[in-house]
Amino acid sequence: MNLVTPEVPRVSRRHLLRRTAGGFGLLGLRTLLADAAPAPGNTHPLAPKPPHFEPRARRVIFLFMHGGPSHLDTFDPKPRLTRDHGKPLPFQRPLTFAEGSTGGLFKSPWEFRRYGESGLPVSDLFPHVARHADDLCILRSMVGDSVAHGGAVLQLHTGSNTFTRPSMGSWVVYGLGTENQNLPAFITIKPGLSHGGAKNWSSGFLPAAYQGTAVGHGGVKIEDLKDPIEFLRNAGLTPDQQRYELDMIQKMNRRSADRWDHDPELEARIQAFELAFRMQTEAPEAFDLTGESPTTLKLYGLDEPETREFGWQCLMARRLAERNVRFIQVNHEYGPGNEVGWDAHSELIRLHTRTALMVDKPIAGLLTDLKARGLLRDTLVAWGGEFGRTPISQAGDGRDHNPYGYSMWMAGGGVKGGFAYGATDEFGYYAVEDRMHIHDLHATILHLLGLNHERLTYFHGGRNHRLTDVAGTVAFQILA
């Protein structure tokens, strides 16, 4: 008697293990993950999420100064350097980036003046920003762990100087979602491609939906950037036709996602397609500056060649902020006309003069504009680089890297204005009062957004991770 054996679909060994290996352990895993499951009707990864407590800020604009601006020549005056100019450093130097061609103590070539009712001292490098002294909360005791750009930039952006981790912007969006589903929640404008590159706006092990969206990169001028509007409009298809086409693609993507246990990369692709379609309704208007008045363009320095590049970036940051983009990064990068950024190992006077000129007026314009529109009170503006510079000279009138004590500043978003927090020693080499490590900075930024940095965690590789690793203390003294 002949028996006909029904055809059995072939199943690969990997697929069989994927489907069966969970067993009873999966039942326990579901219980462990129950608290992390999205609430009913809130399955979109970028849906708005409640903060842990009442926030002081709703969004962040981070002004990143790549290369390491000198705190000694900007926001941290040191009379001792003026008095002892040319004398040897009276203690042993710590680990340095460049040992050669070092000299004695090097006073600032720029004068410091007191501004506003607070009387905060700001150097002549920043005459426009100085007018906002009463809005600035200057952090004079910043500390990092790397003397080289790569590790320092990575730590500033991700909290780690050695491992690939989610970026600060990705953590913020993971914790809070976004209030505007038609624009990316995390946008970085003209980021650098060196010293970590895309890792500095990557979502790391977080779902890919939280990754930053880059607008151009630091190596191109704004006139060389194609108008973003051109890439957001499809002249060949109507919106209905595009929606039909996308629905067909997404149907196939969903089928594959179900088959492969919702692969995170495929899920991210599905979300990216949807966001790209929605962006056609709002992004063209957001990136179109033709509606801005000549007065506003002049405020940001778009009428001057020296400030046009960074002025455009700062104006875009304001436009994105008023459209409720959650995290916006503006990058002053190495690039055409600014080959070394703030990294003045030599020719400090020439290079810092030129570099500060590029950003001073645009930053002041941003602060003025945000304040006039009522946005500064709930927008945290942060400024700074990956480290500061040394109090001794290098190659004549240059300064080496210094992660042991340097300055950043914040404005708006619930911080005290006209306030200086922490201090470096009398030479400006080490933070000696209210030392603020990068982990403390991140913890404080998250706190201002209503997030407890110890509760903002993601399970990966067998343990919970967070932006601040196992450290971080909120600087409550700077809160307004």
GULOTOR-418904 format. One record per residue (C-alpha): y, z, x negated. Coordinates in steps of 0.001 Angstrom, whole numbers, plus 500000, padded with zeros to 6 digits. Example, Ala and Ser with C-alpha at 12.3 -4.5 7.8 and 13.67 -1.06 7.14 Angstrom:
! residues 2
        Y        Z        X
   495500   507800   487700
   498940   507140   486330
END
This chain:
! residues 480
        Y        Z        X
   500000   500000   500000
   503312   498935   498552
   506153   501377   498900
   509729   500168   498665
   511815   502688   496771
   515380   502777   498003
   517979   501903   495359
   519607   504997   493915
   523123   504697   492505
   523178   505131   488767
   525016   508274   487630
   526089   508826   484040
   525111   512033   482273
   528789   512992   481906
   529460   512403   485599
   526361   514414   486575
   527483   517357   484446
   530990   517127   485820
   529645   517293   489394
   527015   519989   488961
   527976   522278   486103
   530303   524453   488182
   527565   526110   490228
   528075   529653   491460
   530638   530213   488698
   532976   527902   490576
   532930   530278   493557
   534277   533072   491388
   536774   530710   489775
   538226   529803   493161
   538919   533477   493815
   540616   533851   490429
   542804   530824   491088
   543685   531722   494675
   547001   533290   493698
   547956   530183   491714
   547198   527790   494562
   550232   526148   496193
   551244   527397   499591
   550262   525237   502582
   552640   522335   502879
   553975   522909   499351
   551558   520786   497327
   554148   518620   495572
   554442   519861   491960
   558233   519529   492003
   558819   521166   495383
   561445   523949   495211
   559917   527321   494374
   561445   530742   494953
   562650   532566   491829
   561267   535975   490940
   564631   537578   491746
   568179   536591   492639
   569343   534037   490063
   572761   533848   488458
   572357   530174   487582
   570699   527296   489423
   570634   524768   486601
   571039   524418   482832
   573015   522011   480656
   571888   522368   477047
   574189   520779   474436
   571942   520341   471408
   573644   519885   468021
   570913   518397   465837
   571118   519257   462149
   572430   522810   462263
   576197   523369   462602
   577693   525980   460308
   578387   529208   462179
   580616   530268   459279
   582944   527352   459974
   582920   527405   463767
   582450   530708   465645
   581709   533471   463085
   584640   534109   460703
   583904   535992   457493
   586928   537408   455622
   584596   538594   452840
   583819   534956   451978
   587520   534238   451633
   588024   537286   449423
   584997   536623   447192
   585091   532824   447174
   583239   531468   444135
   581505   534723   443246
   577678   534865   443115
   575730   536050   446127
   575216   539810   445518
   571591   539852   446669
   568469   537730   446304
   568269   534662   448492
   565451   534496   451052
   563140   531525   451473
   565312   528406   451426
   564997   524729   452237
   566673   523316   449114
   566846   525403   445929
   568794   523055   443691
   572540   522622   443112
   573562   525937   444631
   576794   527659   443763
   578665   530807   444631
   580064   532171   447872
   581916   529469   449794
   584799   530353   452094
   585388   528303   455212
   587727   525376   454652
   589045   525856   458206
   591326   528496   459650
   590187   530731   462511
   592638   531513   465318
   592373   533818   468311
   592424   532276   471773
   592780   533353   475380
   593095   536830   476781
   589894   537809   475004
   591231   536843   471598
   587941   535319   470511
   588314   533621   467113
   587431   529925   466931
   587932   527664   463936
   590238   524668   463819
   587142   522448   464035
   587106   523076   467808
   590701   523098   469106
   589699   521832   472575
   586691   524102   473079
   588829   526992   471826
   590984   526712   474941
   587916   527835   476890
   587468   530972   474784
   587603   533186   477859
   584588   531317   479285
   582480   531525   476123
   579790   534080   475387
   579242   533642   471658
   575826   534729   470357
   576463   535594   466712
   573062   537052   465869
   570623   534201   466494
   567422   534189   464409
   564666   531598   464019
   561515   531366   461912
   561825   528011   460121
   563992   526861   457242
   563038   523203   457830
   564335   521026   460651
   560951   520103   462112
   559736   523620   462818
   563184   524924   463760
   563891   522149   466273
   560435   522525   467766
   560822   526300   468103
   564232   526006   469751
   562823   523613   472318
   559325   525005   472866
   559196   528545   471460
   556689   527580   468760
   557381   526170   465311
   553793   525196   464568
   551950   524190   467757
   552654   521693   470485
   553802   523692   473496
   555635   522876   476740
   559380   522505   476289
   561929   524907   477730
   563010   522376   480346
   559409   521855   481446
   558894   525610   481853
   562058   525859   483957
   560957   523049   486264
   557430   524471   486451
   558904   527791   487554
   561541   526557   489995
   560766   522977   490974
   563743   520850   491919
   566208   520597   494787
   566510   516815   494446
   563296   514848   494845
   565041   511532   494187
   565916   512231   490559
   563850   513657   487689
   564097   517439   487539
   564417   517464   483736
   566508   514799   482009
   567318   514568   478307
   570123   512172   477369
   569812   510242   474098
   567287   512602   472451
   566264   512282   468825
   563018   510682   467752
   562695   512775   464577
   561788   516429   463966
   559290   516619   466800
   560543   513683   468830
   559014   513585   472299
   557364   516983   471755
   560795   518508   472298
   560856   517364   475924
   557108   517286   476515
   555295   519253   479188
   552560   520099   476650
   549601   521627   478466
   551570   521969   481722
   550909   519235   484272
   552610   516023   483218
   554866   516064   486293
   557024   518643   484451
   557750   516453   481448
   561357   515523   480646
   562684   512037   481361
   564532   510529   478392
   567599   508342   478914
   567810   506199   475791
   567543   507825   472367
   569834   508939   469591
   569412   505760   467571
   571288   503488   469976
   574888   503301   471092
   575682   503507   474785
   576819   499862   474878
   573371   498913   473602
   571680   500788   476409
   570866   498538   479303
   572514   499675   482499
   569926   501987   484108
   570820   500482   487473
   569345   497150   486371
   565936   498754   485979
   566092   500610   489278
   566640   497656   491529
   564143   494939   492357
   565936   491774   493333
   562685   490014   494242
   561307   492438   496852
   562773   494290   499811
   562325   498093   499971
   559672   497640   502687
   557753   495183   500548
   557935   497511   497558
   556729   500427   499680
   553767   498361   500920
   552911   497318   497353
   553151   500895   496117
   551012   502183   498992
   548246   499769   497996
   548420   500886   494361
   548503   504549   495307
   545527   504124   497604
   543478   502918   494640
   544897   505661   492420
   543986   508336   494963
   540471   506990   495244
   540099   507198   491466
   541649   510659   491423
   539121   511910   493969
   536301   510378   491983
   537385   511931   488715
   538213   515413   489955
   541967   514836   490042
   542525   513991   486405
   545960   515428   485433
   547122   512245   483707
   546293   510170   486764
   547968   512705   489046
   551067   512466   486855
   550990   508682   487121
   550806   508900   490906
   553798   511250   490990
   555721   509046   488539
   555249   505982   490748
   556547   507887   493744
   559533   509256   491845
   560393   505804   490500
   560432   504445   494049
   562610   507294   495339
   565007   506954   492406
   566069   503560   493701
   567955   505306   496489
   569961   507768   494376
   569781   507016   490664
   571915   503839   490758
   574820   505796   492203
   574278   508724   489811
   574489   506492   486738
   577381   504370   488009
   580667   505603   486495
   582889   503022   488208
   583934   505597   490807
   585261   508014   488204
   589049   508159   487871
   590857   507149   484669
   591970   510790   484396
   588355   511978   484359
   587288   509346   481837
   590149   510422   479586
   589241   514085   480051
   585831   513403   478480
   587256   511167   475755
   585775   507907   476995
   589043   506195   476100
   588676   507012   472385
   586098   505455   470037
   585318   508751   468264
   584451   510616   471466
   583219   507818   473730
   579502   508219   472949
   579229   511957   473483
   581830   511869   476240
   579621   509518   478259
   576696   511884   477810
   578713   514920   478919
   580080   513101   481961
   576551   512065   482886
   575507   515716   482578
   578177   516731   485096
   577118   513982   487511
   573470   515023   487251
   574350   518690   487647
   576239   518073   490875
   573165   516207   492114
   571042   519305   491465
   569037   518124   488489
   567498   521370   487285
   567582   520977   483482
   569859   518548   481645
   569926   518204   477881
   572730   516408   476039
   571873   515582   472445
   574222   515018   469543
   571818   513222   467280
   571431   511517   463965
   572282   507898   464561
   574765   505069   464005
   578010   506491   462644
   576430   509955   462421
   573554   509492   460017
   573021   513155   459098
   574296   514894   462220
   575379   518436   461388
   573112   518598   458336
   575836   518919   455678
   574016   519768   452446
   577003   518162   450748
   580440   516974   451877
   580692   519707   454494
   584425   519170   454932
   584131   515447   455618
   580947   515591   457683
   581746   518622   459870
   585264   517305   460496
   583858   513999   461735
   580993   515523   463692
   583113   518159   465433
   585639   515482   466379
   582875   513595   468203
   581923   516521   470437
   584907   518884   470759
   586910   517045   473411
   583862   515967   475502
   582484   519526   475610
   585873   520920   476617
   586114   518198   479240
   582715   519159   480626
   583690   522831   480894
   587003   521925   482543
   585348   519573   485021
   582533   521949   485946
   585013   524754   486506
   587337   522605   488636
   584415   521530   490850
   583088   525067   491273
   579917   524221   489344
   580374   526411   486288
   579619   529643   488132
   576021   528587   488812
   575505   526180   485897
   574501   527705   482572
   575947   525678   479693
   574356   526437   476313
   575482   525049   472930
   573815   525215   469544
   571621   523752   466847
   568295   524671   465301
   569880   527028   462724
   573143   527725   460880
   574219   527249   457258
   574316   529440   454144
   577377   531332   452893
   576891   529902   449387
   577740   526346   448433
   575329   523525   447755
   576078   520274   445907
   579739   521141   445687
   581056   521688   449199
   577816   521656   451192
   575721   524413   452761
   571928   524804   453004
   569905   525752   456121
   570092   529328   457400
   567774   530550   460209
   568337   534244   459390
   571608   534673   461239
   573703   532055   463035
   575642   531340   466229
   575138   529695   469584
   577192   530090   472745
   576796   530060   476509
   579260   529605   479335
   579078   529951   483119
   575815   530740   484858
   576326   534502   485017
   577197   535319   481403
   580225   537284   480208
   583138   535088   479202
   585386   535909   476285
   582582   537941   474734
   580897   538007   471320
   577363   539384   471194
   575686   540578   468008
   576823   540165   464437
   575762   538886   461051
   576391   540764   457812
   579743   540484   456028
   578584   537312   454275
   577089   535696   457379
   573573   535434   455966
   571518   537834   458126
   571764   538995   461741
   572302   542753   461541
   573449   543788   465026
   571707   542973   468337
   569402   540513   466584
   568573   537687   469018
   565404   535769   468191
   564688   532395   469791
   562197   534186   472085
   565011   536486   473229
   567234   533470   473909
   564532   531868   476049
   563844   535125   477893
   567559   535467   478656
   567940   531891   479886
   564948   532300   482191
   566368   535610   483461
   569671   533947   484331
   567673   531434   486390
   565905   534241   488253
   562649   534031   486312
   560826   536903   484620
   559618   535391   481345
   556551   537648   481331
   555488   536422   484777
   556136   532722   484155
   552688   531922   482777
   550167   529103   482731
   546459   529506   482033
   545288   527203   479252
   542650   527380   476558
   541229   530672   477748
   544444   532688   478116
   547806   532814   479816
   550666   531205   477919
   554400   531540   478363
   557554   530101   476805
   558218   533362   474950
   554632   533695   473670
   554027   537475   473381
   557622   538437   472596
   561107   538083   474034
   563688   540601   475264
   566435   539809   477757
   569944   540420   476379
   571259   542282   479416
   574517   543067   477586
   575700   539454   477974
   575260   539348   481765
   578471   539310   483766
END
